[in-house]
Amino acid sequence: MIPHVPARWLVVGIFVLSSTLNYLDRQILAALAPVIKDEFRLTNAEYGQVLAAFSIAYAVCAPMAGLLIDRFGLNRGISAGVALWSLAGMATGLVNSFQGLLVCRAALGAAESSGIPASGKAFHTYLPPKERALGPALNQVGLSLGAVLAPPLATWIALRHGWRAAFIAAGAAGFLWIPLWLWAARKAPRLEDPAAGAVRVSGMLAGRLLWGMVAANVLSMTVYTLWTNWTTLYLQAAHQLTLEQANRLAPYPFAAAYAGGLFGGWLSMRWISRGELPLRARRHACLTSALLVAPTAAVPWMPSPEWTTAAISLSFFAVTSFSVNLYTMPLDAFGPRAAFGVSMLTFAYGAMQAAASPLIGATVDRYGFAPAILAVSLLPAAAWLVLAFTQRRS
C-alpha cells in the first residue's frame, strides 16, 4: 500500500509514469505505421523521413532541455515538457498531409527531448548512490510499458474510432499526470549534493569522458531504434502478417526490453556490491549485454513469426540492458550536472536516429530488412570498445 512505500520511491514511481506516457505518445506512430503509410501514400523512405523529423528536433533540443532543467529545476522542466509533448501528440491526430505529419512529429521530438534528462535529474535528486542504478532500470520499465501498450491500445482504438483518435487519447493523458507529479514531488526530501557546483559544463565538453559516452550511445542505440520503430513493419514483411496479427506479437519484444532494463541495473549493482567502482561495473555490464546482442544477426533467418519475435526479444533485452548502464554513467560521473550529461546522450540518440531512419527505410525499400539487421548486430560491441578506451582510467 502507498503509505508503506518510502517517499522517494513513490516520487520515482510517479516520475517513471511520465516515461510511460512519453513512449506511448511516441510509439503509436510505429504501431499504426501501416495504416498511416497507406492513407498518406508513404514509401518506407518517406516513413523514415517522418522518424527523422522527430529525431532531428529531439537531438537539437536535448542539450538545451538539460541545461534548462539544471538551471530552473526539475518540477518546472518536466511539467512544461509533458504539457508540450501531450499537445504535439494530440495534434498528430488532426493532420491531413505529409507535411503536417512532419511538423507535428518534429514538435513532439522537441518536447520529448526533456523526458530522459529530467529522469536523470530526478534519480540523482532523490536516490542515494547505492540505489541510483535502479533509477534508469525502473525508467526503462516505464518506457517499455508505454511501448508495450502502444500496439494493442492503438489497434483497439483505431479499429473502433479511427487512427486519429488513438493519438488524441494518448496525448490527453499527459495533462492528468502533471498535478500528480507536483503533489508527489512535495512528499520526499531532496538529497544534498556535496559536489554541487564543482562540475562545470565547459569541463564536461572539454573532456573525453562525456564524448565517449556520446559515441557509445550513437553506436549501441542503432539496435534500439531498429526494433522501436520497425518491429511491426518487419513482422508484416517477413511473414506476410496483417496489422492485427503483427501487433499481437509486437508487444513481446518491448516486454523483453522491460526485463532487460531490470537485468542491466541488477548486473551493475551486483558488481558494485563486490567492490567495483561504479563506472567499471557499468562497463562490465555493457560488455555482457553487447555479447548478447550479437545473435541479432540471425533474425532474418528465423523460420516463423514466433521464432522471429523471440529473436527480436533477445536483441531488445540485451540492448536495453546496455542502455540502462550507459545512461547511468553521467549520474556517476557528473552528478550535479546530471540533466545535461544525460541530455547529451539524448542528443546522441536523436542525431543517430535522424541519420539512421531514412537510411534504414531506403535500404529496406531496395534490399529488404536483412542488410540493416546485419549491420547493427555488432555495433554494441564497438560501443563497448569506445567506453573501454575513453574510461580506461576510471
C-alpha positions as CSV (number, residue, x, y, z in Angstrom):
1,M,0.0,0.0,0.0
2,I,1.1,3.6,-0.7
3,P,1.6,4.6,3.0
4,H,4.3,1.9,3.4
5,V,6.2,3.0,0.3
6,P,9.3,5.1,1.1
7,A,8.5,8.6,-0.2
8,R,11.5,8.7,-2.6
9,W,10.2,5.5,-4.3
10,L,6.7,7.0,-4.6
11,V,8.2,10.1,-6.3
12,V,10.4,8.0,-8.6
13,G,7.4,5.7,-9.4
14,I,5.2,8.6,-10.4
15,F,8.0,10.1,-12.4
16,V,8.6,6.8,-14.2
17,L,4.9,7.1,-15.2
18,S,5.8,10.1,-17.3
19,S,8.2,7.9,-19.3
20,T,5.3,5.6,-20.0
21,L,3.3,8.4,-21.4
22,N,6.3,9.7,-23.3
23,Y,6.8,6.4,-25.1
24,L,3.1,5.8,-25.5
25,D,2.8,9.1,-27.4
26,R,5.9,8.2,-29.4
27,Q,5.1,4.6,-30.3
28,I,1.6,5.0,-31.5
29,L,3.0,6.1,-34.8
30,A,5.1,2.9,-35.2
31,A,2.1,0.8,-34.1
32,L,-0.2,2.4,-36.7
33,A,2.5,2.8,-39.4
34,P,0.9,0.5,-42.0
35,V,-2.4,2.4,-41.8
36,I,-0.8,5.9,-41.8
37,K,1.5,4.9,-44.7
38,D,-1.5,3.8,-46.7
39,E,-3.5,6.9,-46.0
40,F,-0.7,9.3,-46.8
41,R,0.7,7.0,-49.6
42,L,4.2,7.0,-48.0
43,T,7.1,4.9,-49.1
44,N,9.4,3.3,-46.4
45,A,11.9,6.1,-47.2
46,E,9.2,8.8,-46.5
47,Y,8.2,7.0,-43.3
48,G,11.9,7.2,-42.4
49,Q,11.8,11.0,-43.0
50,V,8.9,11.2,-40.6
51,L,11.0,9.4,-38.0
52,A,13.9,11.7,-38.8
53,A,11.8,14.9,-38.3
54,F,11.1,13.7,-34.7
55,S,14.7,12.7,-34.2
56,I,16.3,15.9,-35.5
57,A,14.2,18.0,-33.2
58,Y,14.8,15.6,-30.4
59,A,18.6,15.8,-30.9
60,V,18.8,19.5,-31.4
61,C,16.7,20.4,-28.4
62,A,18.0,17.8,-25.9
63,P,21.1,19.7,-24.7
64,M,19.2,22.9,-24.2
65,A,16.5,21.0,-22.3
66,G,19.2,19.5,-20.0
67,L,20.7,23.0,-19.3
68,L,17.3,24.5,-18.6
69,I,16.3,21.6,-16.2
70,D,19.6,22.0,-14.3
71,R,19.1,25.8,-14.2
72,F,15.4,26.2,-13.4
73,G,14.6,22.9,-11.6
74,L,13.1,19.5,-12.2
75,N,9.4,20.4,-11.4
76,R,9.2,23.3,-13.9
77,G,11.1,21.4,-16.6
78,I,9.2,18.1,-16.6
79,S,5.8,19.9,-16.2
80,A,6.4,22.0,-19.2
81,G,7.8,19.1,-21.2
82,V,4.8,16.8,-20.5
83,A,2.3,19.6,-21.4
84,L,4.1,20.4,-24.7
85,W,4.5,16.8,-25.8
86,S,0.9,16.0,-25.0
87,L,-0.3,18.8,-27.2
88,A,2.0,17.7,-30.0
89,G,0.8,14.1,-29.7
90,M,-2.9,15.2,-29.9
91,A,-2.1,17.5,-32.9
92,T,-0.7,14.5,-34.8
93,G,-4.3,13.1,-34.9
94,L,-5.5,16.2,-36.7
95,V,-3.1,16.4,-39.6
96,N,-4.2,16.0,-43.2
97,S,-0.9,16.0,-45.1
98,F,2.6,14.5,-45.1
99,Q,4.0,18.0,-44.3
100,G,1.6,18.3,-41.3
101,L,2.8,15.0,-40.1
102,L,6.4,16.1,-40.3
103,V,5.7,19.3,-38.3
104,C,3.8,17.5,-35.6
105,R,6.4,14.8,-35.1
106,A,9.2,17.5,-35.0
107,A,7.2,19.3,-32.3
108,L,6.8,16.0,-30.4
109,G,10.5,15.4,-30.6
110,A,11.4,18.8,-29.3
111,A,9.2,18.5,-26.3
112,E,10.0,14.8,-25.5
113,S,13.7,15.7,-25.5
114,S,13.2,16.9,-21.9
115,G,12.0,13.5,-20.7
116,I,15.2,11.5,-20.3
117,P,17.3,14.4,-19.0
118,A,14.6,15.1,-16.4
119,S,14.6,11.4,-15.4
120,G,18.3,11.5,-14.8
121,K,17.9,14.7,-12.7
122,A,15.2,13.0,-10.7
123,F,17.2,9.9,-9.9
124,H,20.2,12.0,-8.9
125,T,17.9,14.2,-6.8
126,Y,16.0,11.6,-4.9
127,L,18.1,8.4,-4.8
128,P,21.3,7.8,-2.9
129,P,24.3,6.5,-4.9
130,K,23.9,2.9,-3.8
131,E,20.3,2.8,-5.2
132,R,20.9,5.0,-8.2
133,A,21.3,2.2,-10.7
134,L,17.7,1.2,-10.1
135,G,16.6,4.6,-11.4
136,P,17.3,4.0,-15.1
137,A,16.2,0.4,-14.8
138,L,12.8,1.5,-13.5
139,N,12.7,4.2,-16.0
140,Q,13.1,1.6,-18.7
141,V,10.1,-0.2,-17.2
142,G,8.1,3.0,-17.9
143,L,9.5,3.3,-21.4
144,S,8.9,-0.3,-22.1
145,L,5.4,-0.3,-20.7
146,G,4.5,2.6,-23.0
147,A,5.9,0.7,-25.9
148,V,4.1,-2.5,-24.9
149,L,0.7,-0.7,-24.5
150,A,1.0,1.2,-27.8
151,P,0.4,-1.6,-30.3
152,P,-2.8,-3.1,-28.7
153,L,-4.2,0.2,-27.4
154,A,-3.6,1.9,-30.8
155,T,-5.1,-1.0,-32.7
156,W,-8.1,-1.2,-30.4
157,I,-8.9,2.5,-30.7
158,A,-8.1,2.7,-34.4
159,L,-10.4,-0.2,-35.2
160,R,-13.3,1.4,-33.4
161,H,-12.8,5.1,-33.7
162,G,-10.1,5.6,-36.4
163,W,-6.4,6.1,-36.1
164,R,-6.6,9.8,-35.3
165,A,-8.5,9.1,-32.0
166,A,-5.5,7.0,-30.8
167,F,-3.2,10.0,-30.9
168,I,-5.7,12.3,-29.3
169,A,-6.5,9.9,-26.4
170,A,-2.8,9.2,-25.6
171,G,-1.9,12.9,-25.7
172,A,-4.7,13.9,-23.4
173,A,-3.4,11.5,-20.7
174,G,-0.4,13.7,-20.1
175,F,-2.5,16.5,-18.6
176,L,-3.7,14.2,-15.9
177,W,-0.1,13.4,-14.9
178,I,1.2,17.0,-14.2
179,P,-0.7,17.7,-11.0
180,L,0.0,14.1,-9.7
181,W,3.7,14.8,-10.1
182,L,3.7,18.2,-8.4
183,W,1.8,16.6,-5.5
184,A,4.3,13.7,-5.2
185,A,7.4,15.9,-5.5
186,R,6.5,17.6,-2.2
187,K,6.4,14.2,-0.4
188,A,10.1,13.3,-0.5
189,P,13.2,15.2,0.7
190,R,15.8,16.1,-1.9
191,L,19.3,14.8,-1.2
192,E,22.0,17.3,-0.6
193,D,24.8,17.0,-3.1
194,P,28.2,17.9,-1.7
195,A,29.7,18.2,-5.2
196,A,27.1,20.8,-6.3
197,G,28.8,23.5,-8.3
198,A,32.0,21.5,-8.7
199,V,31.2,20.2,-12.1
200,R,31.1,22.7,-15.0
201,V,29.6,22.2,-18.4
202,S,32.7,23.6,-20.1
203,G,34.8,20.9,-18.4
204,M,32.4,18.2,-19.4
205,L,32.6,19.3,-23.0
206,A,36.4,19.6,-23.0
207,G,36.9,16.0,-21.7
208,R,36.8,12.7,-23.5
209,L,34.6,11.0,-20.8
210,L,31.4,12.6,-21.9
211,W,32.2,12.3,-25.6
212,G,33.0,8.6,-25.2
213,M,29.5,8.1,-23.7
214,V,28.0,10.0,-26.6
215,A,29.8,7.9,-29.2
216,A,28.9,4.7,-27.5
217,N,25.2,5.8,-27.5
218,V,25.3,6.5,-31.2
219,L,26.7,3.0,-31.9
220,S,24.7,0.9,-29.5
221,M,21.2,2.5,-29.9
222,T,21.0,1.7,-33.6
223,V,19.7,-1.7,-32.5
224,Y,17.2,0.0,-30.2
225,T,15.9,2.4,-32.9
226,L,15.5,-0.5,-35.3
227,W,13.2,-2.5,-33.1
228,T,11.4,0.5,-31.6
229,N,10.3,1.9,-35.0
230,W,10.3,-1.1,-37.4
231,T,9.1,-4.2,-35.5
232,T,5.5,-4.1,-36.7
233,L,6.6,-3.5,-40.3
234,Y,9.3,-6.2,-40.2
235,L,6.9,-8.8,-38.9
236,Q,4.4,-7.9,-41.6
237,A,7.1,-8.0,-44.3
238,A,8.9,-11.1,-43.2
239,H,5.8,-13.3,-42.6
240,Q,3.0,-11.6,-44.5
241,L,1.0,-10.8,-41.4
242,T,-1.9,-8.5,-41.1
243,L,-1.7,-5.4,-38.9
244,E,-3.7,-7.0,-36.2
245,Q,-1.5,-10.2,-36.3
246,A,1.7,-8.3,-36.3
247,N,0.6,-6.1,-33.4
248,R,-0.3,-9.1,-31.3
249,L,3.4,-10.1,-31.5
250,A,5.0,-6.7,-31.4
251,P,4.5,-6.1,-27.6
252,Y,6.6,-9.1,-26.7
253,P,10.0,-7.5,-27.7
254,F,9.1,-4.5,-25.7
255,A,8.2,-6.6,-22.7
256,A,11.7,-8.2,-23.1
257,A,13.2,-4.7,-23.1
258,Y,11.5,-4.2,-19.7
259,A,13.2,-7.3,-18.4
260,G,16.5,-6.2,-19.9
261,G,16.4,-2.9,-18.2
262,L,16.0,-4.6,-14.8
263,F,18.7,-7.2,-15.6
264,G,21.2,-4.5,-16.6
265,G,20.5,-2.5,-13.4
266,W,20.9,-5.6,-11.3
267,L,24.0,-6.7,-13.0
268,S,26.0,-3.5,-12.4
269,M,24.7,-3.2,-8.8
270,R,26.0,-6.8,-8.3
271,W,29.5,-5.8,-9.4
272,I,29.4,-2.6,-7.3
273,S,28.4,-4.6,-4.2
274,R,31.5,-6.7,-4.8
275,G,33.7,-3.6,-4.6
276,E,33.9,-2.5,-8.2
277,L,33.9,1.3,-8.9
278,P,30.6,2.4,-10.5
279,L,31.9,3.2,-13.9
280,R,33.9,0.0,-14.2
281,A,30.9,-2.1,-13.0
282,R,28.7,-0.5,-15.7
283,R,31.3,-1.2,-18.4
284,H,31.3,-4.8,-17.4
285,A,27.5,-4.9,-17.6
286,C,27.8,-3.3,-21.1
287,L,30.2,-5.9,-22.3
288,T,27.9,-8.8,-21.2
289,S,25.0,-7.0,-22.9
290,A,26.9,-6.4,-26.1
291,L,27.7,-10.1,-26.4
292,L,24.0,-10.9,-26.0
293,V,23.2,-8.5,-28.9
294,A,25.4,-10.3,-31.4
295,P,22.9,-13.1,-32.2
296,T,20.7,-10.3,-33.7
297,A,22.4,-11.2,-37.0
298,A,20.3,-14.4,-37.1
299,V,16.9,-12.7,-37.0
300,P,16.4,-12.7,-40.8
301,W,16.7,-16.5,-40.9
302,M,14.1,-17.3,-38.3
303,P,11.6,-19.8,-39.7
304,S,8.3,-18.5,-38.2
305,P,6.7,-15.3,-36.7
306,E,7.1,-16.8,-33.2
307,W,10.8,-17.6,-33.6
308,T,11.3,-14.1,-35.2
309,T,9.6,-12.5,-32.2
310,A,11.8,-14.5,-29.8
311,A,15.0,-13.5,-31.6
312,I,14.0,-9.8,-31.7
313,S,13.1,-10.0,-28.0
314,L,16.5,-11.3,-27.1
315,S,18.1,-8.5,-29.1
316,F,15.9,-5.9,-27.5
317,F,16.5,-7.4,-24.0
318,A,20.3,-7.1,-24.5
319,V,20.5,-3.6,-26.0
320,T,18.2,-2.2,-23.2
321,S,20.5,-3.8,-20.6
322,F,23.4,-2.0,-22.3
323,S,21.4,1.3,-22.5
324,V,20.4,1.3,-18.8
325,N,24.1,1.2,-17.7
326,L,25.2,3.7,-20.3
327,Y,22.5,6.2,-19.2
328,T,23.6,5.8,-15.6
329,M,27.2,6.7,-16.3
330,P,26.6,10.5,-16.4
331,L,24.9,10.3,-13.0
332,D,28.1,8.6,-11.6
333,A,30.5,11.0,-13.4
334,F,28.7,14.4,-13.5
335,G,26.2,14.2,-10.6
336,P,25.1,17.9,-10.2
337,R,25.1,18.3,-13.9
338,A,23.1,15.0,-14.4
339,A,20.4,16.5,-16.6
340,F,22.9,18.0,-19.0
341,G,25.0,14.8,-19.0
342,V,22.0,12.7,-19.8
343,S,20.8,15.2,-22.3
344,M,24.0,14.8,-24.4
345,L,23.1,11.1,-24.6
346,T,19.6,12.0,-25.6
347,F,21.1,14.3,-28.3
348,A,23.3,11.4,-29.5
349,Y,20.3,9.1,-29.8
350,G,18.2,11.7,-31.6
351,A,21.0,12.5,-34.0
352,M,21.7,8.8,-34.7
353,Q,18.0,8.1,-35.3
354,A,17.7,11.1,-37.6
355,A,20.5,9.8,-39.8
356,A,19.7,6.1,-39.5
357,S,16.0,6.1,-40.0
358,P,15.9,7.3,-43.7
359,L,18.9,5.1,-44.4
360,I,17.1,2.1,-42.9
361,G,14.0,3.0,-44.9
362,A,15.9,3.3,-48.2
363,T,17.8,0.1,-47.5
364,V,14.5,-1.8,-46.8
365,D,12.9,-0.4,-50.0
366,R,15.8,-1.5,-52.1
367,Y,17.3,-4.7,-50.4
368,G,14.9,-5.7,-47.7
369,F,15.5,-5.8,-43.9
370,A,18.4,-8.3,-43.8
371,P,21.2,-5.9,-44.5
372,A,20.0,-3.4,-41.9
373,I,19.7,-6.1,-39.3
374,L,23.2,-7.5,-40.0
375,A,24.7,-4.0,-40.0
376,V,23.5,-3.1,-36.5
377,S,24.2,-6.5,-34.8
378,L,27.8,-5.9,-33.9
379,L,27.7,-2.1,-33.1
380,P,27.1,-2.5,-29.3
381,A,30.4,-4.4,-29.2
382,A,32.0,-1.4,-30.9
383,A,30.3,0.9,-28.4
384,W,31.9,-1.1,-25.5
385,L,35.3,-0.7,-27.1
386,V,34.8,3.1,-27.2
387,L,33.8,3.1,-23.5
388,A,36.8,1.0,-22.6
389,F,39.2,3.4,-24.3
390,T,37.7,6.7,-23.0
391,Q,37.3,5.4,-19.5
392,R,40.5,3.4,-19.1
393,R,41.5,5.4,-16.0
394,S,38.1,5.1,-14.4
